Amino acid sequence: MDKTELRDSVTIKDPQIHETAFIAPGAHVVGDV
């Protein structure tokens, strides 16, 4: 499997992160958000 191929069970969503949350530079959102 290439890195650009995703399984049918994978869903890509826009995360809902509160505007006051601290997000480290280069951080990745993983899991259910």
TIMAR-112555 format. One line per field, with one value per residue: residue number from 0; residue in one letter; x, y, z of N, C-alpha, C in turn. Coordinates in steps of 0.2 Angstrom, whole numbers, plus 5000, padded with zeros to 4 digits. Example, Ala and Ser with C-alpha at 12.3 -4.5 7.8 and 13.67 -1.06 7.14 Angstrom:
2
i = 0 | 1
aa = A | S
nu = 5066 | 5064
nv = 4972 | 4989
nw = 5039 | 5035
cau = 5062 | 5068
cav = 4978 | 4995
caw = 5039 | 5036
cu = 5066 | 5064
cv = 4984 | 5000
cw = 5039 | 5039
***
This chain:
33
i = 0 | 1 | 2 | 3 | 4 | 5 | 6 | 7 | 8 | 9 | 10 | 11 | 12 | 13 | 14 | 15 | 16 | 17 | 18 | 19 | 20 | 21 | 22 | 23 | 24 | 25 | 26 | 27 | 28 | 29 | 30 | 31 | 32
aa = M | D | K | T | E | L | R | D | S | V | T | I | K | D | P | Q | I | H | E | T | A | F | I | A | P | G | A | H | V | V | G | D | V
nu = 5004 | 5003 | 5008 | 4999 | 4987 | 4972 | 4962 | 4945 | 4938 | 4943 | 4941 | 4942 | 4941 | 4938 | 4945 | 4938 | 4943 | 4945 | 4947 | 4956 | 4964 | 4980 | 4991 | 5005 | 5018 | 5019 | 5011 | 5000 | 4984 | 4976 | 4966 | 4949 | 4941
nv = 4994 | 5011 | 5026 | 5036 | 5030 | 5026 | 5015 | 5010 | 5011 | 5022 | 5038 | 5055 | 5070 | 5087 | 5093 | 5099 | 5110 | 5119 | 5137 | 5142 | 5132 | 5125 | 5121 | 5112 | 5117 | 5108 | 5097 | 5083 | 5078 | 5064 | 5050 | 5049 | 5064
nw = 5000 | 4995 | 5003 | 4999 | 4997 | 5004 | 5015 | 5012 | 5024 | 5031 | 5036 | 5032 | 5041 | 5045 | 5059 | 5074 | 5083 | 5098 | 5098 | 5107 | 5110 | 5113 | 5100 | 5095 | 5084 | 5069 | 5073 | 5072 | 5070 | 5076 | 5077 | 5084 | 5083
cau = 5000 | 5007 | 5006 | 4994 | 4981 | 4969 | 4957 | 4939 | 4936 | 4947 | 4937 | 4945 | 4937 | 4941 | 4945 | 4934 | 4948 | 4943 | 4952 | 4960 | 4968 | 4987 | 4993 | 5012 | 5020 | 5020 | 5007 | 4996 | 4978 | 4976 | 4960 | 4942 | 4941
cav = 5000 | 5017 | 5031 | 5040 | 5025 | 5025 | 5010 | 5012 | 5012 | 5028 | 5044 | 5061 | 5075 | 5093 | 5093 | 5104 | 5112 | 5126 | 5142 | 5144 | 5127 | 5126 | 5116 | 5113 | 5117 | 5101 | 5092 | 5079 | 5075 | 5057 | 5046 | 5052 | 5070
caw = 5000 | 4995 | 5008 | 4997 | 4997 | 5011 | 5015 | 5012 | 5031 | 5033 | 5035 | 5033 | 5043 | 5047 | 5066 | 5077 | 5089 | 5101 | 5096 | 5113 | 5112 | 5110 | 5095 | 5094 | 5077 | 5066 | 5076 | 5068 | 5073 | 5075 | 5080 | 5083 | 5085
cu = 5004 | 5004 | 5000 | 4987 | 4978 | 4963 | 4950 | 4936 | 4939 | 4943 | 4941 | 4940 | 4941 | 4940 | 4942 | 4939 | 4946 | 4949 | 4957 | 4965 | 4975 | 4989 | 5001 | 5013 | 5022 | 5016 | 5002 | 4990 | 4977 | 4970 | 4954 | 4942 | 4934
cv = 5006 | 5021 | 5035 | 5036 | 5024 | 5019 | 5013 | 5014 | 5019 | 5034 | 5050 | 5066 | 5081 | 5093 | 5099 | 5106 | 5119 | 5131 | 5144 | 5138 | 5128 | 5120 | 5117 | 5113 | 5110 | 5096 | 5089 | 5077 | 5068 | 5054 | 5050 | 5059 | 5074
cw = 5000 | 5001 | 5006 | 4996 | 5004 | 5010 | 5015 | 5019 | 5034 | 5031 | 5036 | 5035 | 5045 | 5055 | 5069 | 5084 | 5091 | 5099 | 5101 | 5114 | 5109 | 5106 | 5093 | 5086 | 5075 | 5069 | 5071 | 5072 | 5071 | 5079 | 5080 | 5087 | 5084
***
